[in-house]
């Protein structure tokens, strides 16, 4: 798994590729916590290149969303159908916004 962050116009896009599972989720969590502690509060989690996410990965996403609950926003972009299905089965579609592409996620964050 690789994790890359790119900040543009006050929005941090975190691109992840590979698997987010018990072995890789701690790395993603550490990076995400680091960015949150630096004050990032508008985050796109770009999962276009993620082909699998386990419950450990879901926990990391939930942690990030909860930390931003009253002072920012975390959205998901580019989910492959099989990854989106996992998020939906876990009920994440009721608490997070999903976008087809990072560009549409960026527009949504810019417009409030």
C-alpha positions as CSV (number, residue, x, y, z in Angstrom):
1,X,0.0,0.0,0.0
2,X,1.2,3.5,-0.8
3,X,-0.2,6.7,0.7
4,X,0.4,10.1,-1.0
5,X,-0.9,13.5,0.2
6,X,-1.4,16.5,-2.0
7,X,-2.8,19.8,-0.7
8,X,-4.4,22.2,-3.2
9,X,-6.5,25.2,-2.4
10,X,-7.0,24.2,1.3
11,X,-8.1,20.6,0.5
12,X,-5.9,17.6,1.2
13,X,-6.2,14.7,-1.2
14,X,-4.9,11.5,0.2
15,X,-4.3,8.9,-2.6
16,X,-4.1,5.3,-1.5
17,X,-3.3,2.3,-3.6
18,X,-3.3,-1.4,-3.0
19,X,-4.9,-3.2,0.0
20,X,-6.0,-1.6,3.2
21,X,-6.0,-4.4,5.7
22,X,-4.7,-5.4,9.1
23,X,-1.1,-5.1,7.9
24,X,-1.4,-1.8,6.1
25,X,-4.1,0.1,8.0
26,X,-1.8,1.2,10.8
27,X,0.4,3.0,8.3
28,X,-2.6,4.8,6.8
29,X,-3.9,5.6,10.3
30,X,-0.5,7.1,11.3
31,X,-0.4,9.3,8.3
32,X,-4.0,10.4,8.6
33,X,-3.5,11.3,12.3
34,X,-0.4,13.2,11.4
35,X,-2.4,15.3,8.9
36,X,-5.3,15.8,11.3
37,X,-2.9,16.9,14.0
38,X,-1.5,19.5,11.6
39,X,-4.9,21.0,11.3
40,X,-6.1,19.5,8.0
41,X,-9.9,19.6,8.0
42,X,-11.0,19.1,4.4
43,X,-9.9,15.7,3.2
44,X,-10.6,13.6,0.1
45,X,-9.6,10.0,0.5
46,X,-8.9,9.0,-3.1
47,X,-9.4,5.2,-3.2
48,X,-9.3,4.8,-7.0
49,X,-6.4,2.3,-6.8
50,X,-7.6,0.4,-3.7
51,X,-9.0,-3.0,-4.6
52,X,-9.6,-4.3,-1.0
53,X,-10.4,-2.8,2.4
54,X,-10.9,-4.8,5.6
55,X,-12.6,-3.9,8.8
56,X,-9.2,-2.5,10.0
57,X,-9.3,-0.1,7.1
58,X,-12.9,0.8,7.7
59,X,-12.0,1.6,11.3
60,X,-9.3,4.1,10.1
61,X,-11.7,5.8,7.8
62,X,-14.3,6.0,10.6
63,X,-11.7,7.5,13.0
64,X,-10.9,10.2,10.5
65,X,-14.5,11.0,9.9
66,X,-15.3,11.2,13.6
67,X,-12.3,13.5,14.3
68,X,-13.6,15.9,11.7
69,X,-17.3,15.6,12.6
70,X,-17.8,19.1,14.0
71,X,-14.8,20.9,12.4
72,X,-14.4,19.7,8.9
73,X,-15.2,16.9,6.4
74,X,-13.7,13.7,5.1
75,X,-15.2,12.4,1.8
76,X,-14.4,9.3,-0.3
77,X,-13.7,9.3,-4.0
78,X,-13.2,6.8,-6.8
79,X,-14.3,3.6,-5.1
80,X,-14.2,0.5,-7.2
81,X,-17.6,-1.3,-7.0
82,X,-16.3,-4.1,-4.8
83,X,-14.8,-1.6,-2.3
84,X,-17.9,0.6,-2.4
85,X,-20.0,-2.5,-1.6
86,X,-17.9,-3.1,1.6
87,X,-18.5,0.5,2.7
88,X,-22.2,0.2,2.0
89,X,-22.5,-3.1,3.8
90,X,-20.9,-1.5,6.8
91,X,-23.4,1.4,6.7
92,X,-20.8,4.0,5.8
93,X,-22.9,5.4,3.0
94,X,-25.2,6.9,5.7
95,X,-22.4,8.9,7.4
96,X,-19.9,9.7,4.5
97,X,-20.3,11.1,1.0
98,X,-19.0,9.1,-1.9
99,X,-17.9,10.7,-5.2
100,X,-17.1,9.0,-8.5
101,X,-13.9,11.1,-9.0
102,X,-11.6,13.2,-6.8
103,X,-12.6,16.2,-9.0
104,X,-16.2,16.0,-8.0
105,X,-15.3,15.5,-4.4
106,X,-13.1,18.6,-4.6
107,X,-16.0,20.7,-6.0
108,X,-18.3,19.5,-3.2
109,X,-15.7,20.5,-0.5
110,X,-15.1,23.9,-2.2
111,X,-18.8,24.6,-2.3
112,X,-19.4,23.7,1.3
